[in-house]
Amino acid sequence: MVMMMMSLLFFFYPVFFFVFLLLLSLKFFIQSSWLGVFFFVDSYVFVLLIFMMLFIYGLIMMSELNNNLLLLSGGLILICYMFFISSNMLMLYMFFELSLFPILVMILGFGMQIEKINSGYYLLFYASLCSFPFLYVYYKSSFMLSFCYFDFFISWEMFFLLTLTFMMKFPVYFLHLWLPKAHVEAPTTASMLLAGLLLKLGTAGFLRLMGSLNFIYVNAWIVISFIGMILAALCCVFQSDSKSLAAYSSIAHMSFLLLSLSMMMMSGKIAGLMLMLAHGYTSTLMFFLIGEFYHSSSTRMIYFFNSFMNSSLFFSIVLSMVFLSNSSVPPSLSFLSEFMIIVNSFTMSKMMFFMIFIYFMMVFYYSLFLITCGFGGKTYITYNIWNLGLVYSTVFMMFNVFWLSMFY
């Protein structure tokens, strides 16, 4: 608790704030569950998500020059920290909703185009529409829905309403329309936080909810995740804006993650958690690199997304590693997790395997298309080399298969 208070004292000094939060996370590794009103870390999953969050914050802290954006990022990191270690459902819900505020301020305050107002509307509308059913079910359950009771039976309709809140942040297809809009209008920092962190709140909340219930019937989400995977990957193929492509690619990956969590197998859960980590690092880097290109050339169109080989060899190598990791090429962490999910789906149904095969073909196509576009071209773009040097650690984490030892 003392360390938590110390980190709050240094909130306006990002480096000290970062260091104290890192020490606190290391303490969670040593002592997994705290006896207290507030802290509750029941598995290493949430500690690893906290570490991923701190990696993203470190990258933002070193690359972002605007002090206001840094403070907003710090606020969001703190809210997400509270979310990961909150000890009851109502606190989980409160911090989940509170995380919208810093992102909304970033989009409306620092977005470049007038469409940012529209994307703010979308964000708030989806959040409010999907959130209230959760409160209804929670109050109807007389506050018995808790992390420590595992004897809770509810009908599949009620479960559908409960999970709707977290699905908006997943985001599943049909509830995803706010995400591409928010990404395209947001500054690079907000995009990195949105993709790397806010989408993980949905998955962590879904895991918490599944852990609180005794029997779950989720066929509806399996069907929606299949539709989302195929359609979002198809949307990526036809995108002309590279940032929009990265946003739709996030939707496709998160639908895949939902499929693995909905299979109700232990290996499916482990594969889903690894995919969460892999997607967090990969999508953060995707938006960071697209942002770097945008700051140098003032365009995000895939048609102009070229000349990397001519301008900076390092940039082109990192870009190819990131987008290959996005399409799950070994030895990346996403390959390992997606391979496990494919094996699981094959044991359930042959038709599933065929659908996933189509999905993978499309994902590999648009990732490779972006890499080949980036490598061609003869013009020279001046990149900030110091900024590119910051991605080393995150690239290492993206290919860090040793996380597997944490889960087994």
Sequence and secondary structure as in RCSB ss.txt:
>XXXX:A:sequence
MVMMMMSLLFFFYPVFFFVFLLLLSLKFFIQSSWLGVFFFVDSYVFVLLIFMMLFIYGLIMMSELNNNLLLLSGG
LILICYMFFISSNMLMLYMFFELSLFPILVMILGFGMQIEKINSGYYLLFYASLCSFPFLYVYYKSSFMLSFCYF
DFFISWEMFFLLTLTFMMKFPVYFLHLWLPKAHVEAPTTASMLLAGLLLKLGTAGFLRLMGSLNFIYVNAWIVIS
FIGMILAALCCVFQSDSKSLAAYSSIAHMSFLLLSLSMMMMSGKIAGLMLMLAHGYTSTLMFFLIGEFYHSSSTR
MIYFFNSFMNSSLFFSIVLSMVFLSNSSVPPSLSFLSEFMIIVNSFTMSKMMFFMIFIYFMMVFYYSLFLITCGF
GGKTYITYNIWNLGLVYSTVFMMFNVFWLSMFY
>XXXX:A:secstr
 HHHHHHHHTTTSHHHHHHHHHHHHHHHHHS S  SSS    SHHHHHHHHHHHHHHHHHHHH   HHHHHHHHH
HHHHHHHHHH  SHHHHHHHHHHTHHHHHHHHHHH SSTTHHHHHHHHHHHHHHHHHHHHHHHHHTTT   SS  
     HHHHHHHHHHHHHHTT TTS THHHHHHHHS HHHHHHIIIIIHHHHHHHHHHHHHH S    HHHHHHH
HHHHHHHHHHHHT  BHHHHHHHHHHHHHHHHHHHHHT  HHHHHHHHHHHHHHHHHHHHHHHHHHHHHHHHS  
BGGG   HHHH HHHHHHHHHHHHHHTT TTSHHHHHHHHHHHHHHHH HHHHHHHHHHHHHHHHHHHHHHHHHH
         HHHHGGGHHHHHHHT GGGHHHH 
